[in-house]
Amino acid sequence: MDEWGGRVDYVDYVKRNGDLGVLVAFSRILWPRFIEVENCVLWDRVYEESNFNLWRDSLSGDARKIEATLNQLRVWQIVESEDVGDGREAMEFLAGCIAKSWKNALRAQFPGRIFNVRILDSEDGPIVTFSVDSE
């Protein structure tokens, strides 16, 4: 970050390279809204009634399987494709931050429930997902 005339930290970097819209959108990724549909807790972004109904029927109404299938954020979806190749470690760091945030957001919105928030590895990079824990 020397090209900016000195040592620049991450806050300075965001100020210089991000805009308010990007920051608000990213905030919604880190602290999403959730909805409850037929005993399933879903990330509001992934809920679409006909798609939900297809998965519900396909997975025999198993709420945890439905949640695990629909509640997925593939980190490559929010990273430019040319950044993926050499950025595996950064993508894993980002996935960890998102998973921690989701766990806290879920706890805040559904204080009586325990969630299994996890990171899955895939060929294209990490996937953050969650489902209600069985206990």
Residue frames as qw, qx, qy, qz and C-alpha x, y, z in Angstrom:
[[0.000, 0.884, 0.467, 0.000, 0.00, 0.00, 0.00],
 [0.450, -0.433, 0.076, 0.777, 3.04, 2.22, -0.37],
 [0.257, 0.364, 0.510, 0.736, 1.68, 3.60, -3.66],
 [0.202, -0.845, -0.437, -0.235, -0.64, 5.77, -1.57],
 [0.139, 0.737, -0.258, 0.609, 2.22, 7.53, 0.08],
 [0.183, -0.453, 0.661, -0.570, 2.67, 5.59, 3.28],
 [0.054, -0.082, -0.978, 0.185, 1.29, 2.91, 5.49],
 [0.534, -0.140, -0.167, -0.817, -2.46, 2.50, 4.97],
 [0.261, -0.020, 0.906, -0.331, -4.54, 0.22, 7.18],
 [0.088, 0.346, 0.902, 0.243, -7.75, -1.60, 6.30],
 [0.088, 0.761, 0.491, -0.414, -10.02, 1.28, 7.36],
 [0.029, 0.648, -0.284, -0.707, -8.15, 3.68, 5.09],
 [0.112, -0.068, 0.861, 0.491, -8.27, 1.09, 2.32],
 [0.139, 0.569, 0.810, -0.025, -12.07, 0.75, 2.58],
 [0.069, 0.798, 0.206, -0.563, -12.52, 4.51, 2.62],
 [0.022, -0.545, 0.502, 0.672, -10.36, 4.87, -0.48],
 [0.062, 0.113, -0.876, -0.464, -11.80, 1.96, -2.47],
 [0.002, 0.452, 0.891, -0.038, -15.35, 1.35, -1.28],
 [0.208, -0.318, -0.140, -0.914, -18.47, 3.40, -1.52],
 [0.441, -0.122, 0.508, -0.730, -21.44, 3.57, 0.82],
 [0.836, 0.141, -0.159, -0.506, -23.55, 1.23, -1.33],
 [0.667, 0.278, -0.684, 0.105, -20.88, -1.48, -1.29],
 [0.051, 0.246, -0.732, 0.634, -20.45, -1.13, 2.47],
 [0.628, -0.035, 0.299, -0.718, -24.20, -1.37, 3.13],
 [0.855, 0.204, -0.361, -0.311, -24.49, -4.39, 0.83],
 [0.511, 0.286, -0.751, 0.307, -21.57, -6.07, 2.55],
 [0.264, -0.226, 0.589, -0.730, -23.12, -5.31, 5.92],
 [0.816, 0.039, 0.043, -0.575, -26.19, -7.28, 4.80],
 [0.764, 0.261, -0.590, 0.016, -23.91, -10.20, 3.95],
 [0.266, 0.257, -0.733, 0.571, -22.32, -10.05, 7.40],
 [0.213, 0.163, 0.670, -0.692, -25.60, -9.42, 9.25],
 [0.207, -0.168, -0.713, -0.649, -28.35, -10.89, 7.07],
 [0.605, -0.083, 0.237, -0.755, -32.06, -11.06, 7.70],
 [0.040, 0.007, -0.998, -0.052, -33.64, -14.44, 8.28],
 [0.638, -0.097, -0.097, -0.758, -37.19, -15.66, 7.88],
 [0.336, -0.069, 0.913, -0.219, -38.99, -18.72, 9.18],
 [0.642, 0.196, -0.353, -0.652, -41.00, -20.81, 6.73],
 [0.922, -0.062, -0.290, -0.250, -42.63, -24.11, 7.69],
 [0.816, -0.552, 0.140, 0.097, -40.26, -24.63, 10.64],
 [0.773, 0.209, 0.081, 0.593, -37.21, -23.78, 8.50],
 [0.190, -0.861, 0.035, 0.471, -34.98, -20.78, 9.22],
 [0.698, 0.444, 0.333, 0.453, -33.82, -19.33, 5.92],
 [0.276, -0.302, 0.141, 0.902, -31.58, -16.50, 4.79],
 [0.412, 0.668, 0.345, -0.515, -34.10, -14.07, 3.29],
 [0.190, 0.607, -0.508, -0.581, -32.06, -13.84, 0.09],
 [0.017, 0.164, -0.950, -0.266, -32.53, -17.52, -0.74],
 [0.350, 0.356, 0.787, -0.362, -36.25, -17.83, -0.11],
 [0.390, 0.164, -0.417, -0.805, -38.48, -18.11, -3.13],
 [0.715, -0.037, 0.424, -0.554, -41.72, -19.99, -2.56],
 [0.901, 0.323, -0.145, -0.249, -41.73, -22.32, -5.58],
 [0.482, 0.516, -0.668, 0.236, -38.04, -23.22, -5.10],
 [0.307, -0.343, 0.690, -0.558, -38.64, -23.83, -1.40],
 [0.838, 0.069, 0.239, -0.486, -41.58, -26.10, -2.22],
 [0.792, 0.439, -0.419, -0.068, -39.48, -28.11, -4.68],
 [0.266, 0.446, -0.751, 0.407, -36.73, -28.68, -2.09],
 [0.536, -0.222, 0.529, -0.620, -39.24, -29.42, 0.67],
 [0.918, 0.178, 0.030, -0.354, -40.82, -32.13, -1.48],
 [0.688, 0.504, -0.511, 0.105, -37.46, -33.46, -2.71],
 [0.211, 0.371, -0.736, 0.526, -36.04, -33.66, 0.84],
 [0.492, -0.399, -0.772, -0.054, -39.23, -35.14, 2.37],
 [0.362, -0.839, -0.188, -0.360, -39.81, -32.05, 4.51],
 [0.765, -0.309, -0.251, 0.506, -36.57, -32.52, 6.52],
 [0.054, -0.996, -0.075, 0.013, -36.08, -28.97, 7.83],
 [0.507, -0.669, 0.376, 0.392, -32.34, -29.34, 8.53],
 [0.594, 0.107, 0.601, 0.525, -31.63, -30.70, 5.04],
 [0.271, 0.837, 0.401, 0.254, -33.75, -27.96, 3.45],
 [0.242, -0.953, 0.077, 0.164, -31.91, -25.29, 5.47],
 [0.584, -0.448, 0.494, 0.463, -28.48, -26.74, 4.66],
 [0.548, 0.370, 0.590, 0.463, -29.36, -26.87, 0.97],
 [0.181, 0.873, 0.345, 0.292, -30.83, -23.39, 0.62],
 [0.316, -0.942, 0.066, 0.089, -28.78, -21.40, 3.16],
 [0.808, -0.056, 0.215, 0.546, -25.54, -21.23, 1.23],
 [0.164, 0.955, -0.154, -0.193, -23.22, -18.40, 0.41],
 [0.865, 0.174, 0.125, 0.455, -20.48, -19.42, -1.97],
 [0.341, -0.712, 0.051, 0.611, -17.70, -16.94, -1.28],
 [0.373, 0.010, 0.551, 0.746, -16.80, -16.83, -4.97],
 [0.113, 0.748, 0.613, 0.230, -20.20, -15.18, -5.51],
 [0.168, -0.970, -0.136, 0.113, -18.94, -12.02, -3.81],
 [0.449, -0.584, 0.420, 0.529, -15.34, -12.07, -5.09],
 [0.502, 0.693, -0.302, -0.420, -14.33, -11.09, -8.61],
 [0.989, 0.136, 0.053, -0.013, -13.51, -14.24, -10.58],
 [0.615, 0.604, -0.353, 0.363, -9.94, -13.16, -11.39],
 [0.231, -0.677, 0.502, -0.486, -9.28, -12.78, -7.65],
 [0.924, -0.252, 0.085, -0.276, -10.16, -16.40, -6.83],
 [0.845, 0.349, -0.365, 0.173, -7.08, -18.20, -8.13],
 [0.479, 0.307, -0.529, 0.629, -4.47, -16.86, -5.73],
 [0.274, -0.451, 0.251, -0.811, -6.86, -15.71, -3.03],
 [0.676, -0.255, -0.682, -0.116, -7.82, -19.04, -1.45],
 [0.424, -0.184, -0.605, 0.648, -6.45, -18.08, 1.97],
 [0.129, -0.004, 0.114, -0.985, -8.21, -14.70, 1.86],
 [0.579, -0.205, -0.481, -0.626, -11.47, -16.41, 0.81],
 [0.624, -0.267, -0.714, 0.175, -11.19, -18.81, 3.75],
 [0.201, -0.117, -0.431, 0.872, -10.59, -15.88, 6.11],
 [0.345, -0.080, -0.155, -0.922, -13.65, -14.09, 4.68],
 [0.641, -0.241, -0.653, -0.324, -15.76, -17.26, 5.02],
 [0.480, -0.224, -0.684, 0.501, -14.73, -17.53, 8.67],
 [0.024, 0.073, 0.235, -0.969, -15.75, -13.93, 9.35],
 [0.510, -0.132, -0.377, -0.762, -19.10, -14.43, 7.62],
 [0.620, -0.233, -0.748, -0.029, -19.75, -17.67, 9.52],
 [0.304, -0.205, -0.589, 0.720, -19.04, -15.99, 12.87],
 [0.214, 0.032, 0.016, -0.976, -21.30, -13.07, 11.97],
 [0.578, -0.173, -0.574, -0.553, -24.10, -15.37, 10.81],
 [0.509, -0.242, -0.779, 0.273, -23.90, -17.35, 14.05],
 [0.116, -0.229, -0.433, 0.864, -24.30, -14.16, 16.08],
 [0.355, 0.006, -0.235, -0.905, -27.06, -12.79, 13.83],
 [0.582, -0.213, -0.726, -0.298, -28.97, -16.07, 14.11],
 [0.397, -0.268, -0.706, 0.522, -28.53, -16.10, 17.89],
 [0.054, 0.137, 0.200, -0.969, -29.83, -12.51, 18.07],
 [0.488, -0.014, -0.339, -0.804, -32.89, -13.19, 15.93],
 [0.833, -0.193, -0.435, -0.283, -33.68, -16.68, 17.30],
 [0.132, -0.631, 0.616, -0.453, -32.37, -16.68, 20.90],
 [0.783, -0.232, 0.443, -0.370, -34.01, -19.98, 21.83],
 [0.944, 0.328, 0.019, -0.031, -32.41, -22.02, 19.07],
 [0.509, -0.552, 0.536, 0.387, -28.99, -23.50, 18.48],
 [0.690, 0.689, -0.088, -0.206, -27.61, -23.28, 14.95],
 [0.784, -0.169, 0.416, 0.430, -24.92, -25.26, 13.20],
 [0.359, 0.904, -0.142, -0.184, -23.07, -22.65, 11.14],
 [0.778, -0.250, 0.455, 0.354, -20.27, -24.20, 9.14],
 [0.252, 0.736, -0.426, -0.461, -17.89, -23.72, 6.26],
 [0.906, 0.180, 0.379, 0.053, -17.79, -26.32, 3.54],
 [0.227, -0.523, 0.564, 0.598, -14.85, -26.70, 1.21],
 [0.761, 0.543, 0.343, -0.095, -15.49, -26.88, -2.51],
 [0.705, 0.210, 0.318, 0.598, -13.42, -26.82, -5.66],
 [0.206, 0.742, 0.231, 0.594, -14.45, -23.19, -6.20],
 [0.070, 0.407, -0.403, 0.816, -13.77, -22.09, -2.63],
 [0.017, -0.152, -0.820, 0.552, -15.48, -22.07, 0.75],
 [0.361, -0.477, -0.535, -0.597, -19.25, -22.15, 1.21],
 [0.120, -0.086, 0.614, -0.775, -20.89, -20.77, 4.34],
 [0.519, -0.314, -0.627, -0.490, -24.09, -22.54, 5.35],
 [0.196, -0.180, 0.673, -0.690, -26.27, -23.13, 8.39],
 [0.559, -0.339, -0.650, -0.387, -29.10, -25.20, 9.75],
 [0.598, -0.588, 0.213, -0.501, -30.89, -25.49, 13.08],
 [0.124, 0.351, -0.904, 0.210, -29.01, -27.91, 15.32],
 [0.576, -0.244, -0.735, -0.262, -30.86, -31.03, 16.36],
 [0.425, -0.311, -0.688, 0.499, -30.56, -30.30, 20.08]]
